[in-house]
Amino acid sequence: GTGSEVGPCVEAASSLSSTTEDGGESGSGPPPLRVRVVSMPCQEAFLRQDAAYRASVLPGSVPTLSVEAASAHGWHRFSHDQVGMTRFGASGKG
């Protein structure tokens, strides 16, 4: 994400990675996930970086989800799946 989405993404990452190695206190929960949040305020600036840097940030070998409130447009270049607005006016009152 690029702005207001980053906070909720950090909270989600914390929740996904907070269970204990044995699957939770009772051992019945899911195992923890290794989760990383990357903020990308400008896709064009990221694309201007060299390939080694881009691969170090987004290796492509791990499942990647983009979250962008404004639009999912263009995020397919960086993530395996995208969450974003796909129609006008759905975010609130106009």
Stockholm file with secondary structure:
# STOCKHOLM 1.0

chainA/1-94         GTGSEVGPCVEAASSLSSTTEDGGESGSGPPPLRVRVVSMPCQEAFLRQDAAYRASVLPGSVPTLSVEAASAHGWHRFSHDQVGMTRFGASGKG
#=GR chainA/1-94 SS CCSTTHHHHHHHHHHHTCSCTTSSTTSCSCCCCCCCCCCCSCHHHHHTSCHHHHHHHCCSSSCCEEEESSCCTTGGGTCSEEEECCSTTTTSCC
#=GC SS_cons        CCSTTHHHHHHHHHHHTCSCTTSSTTSCSCCCCCCCCCCCSCHHHHHTSCHHHHHHHCCSSSCCEEEESSCCTTGGGTCSEEEECCSTTTTSCC
//
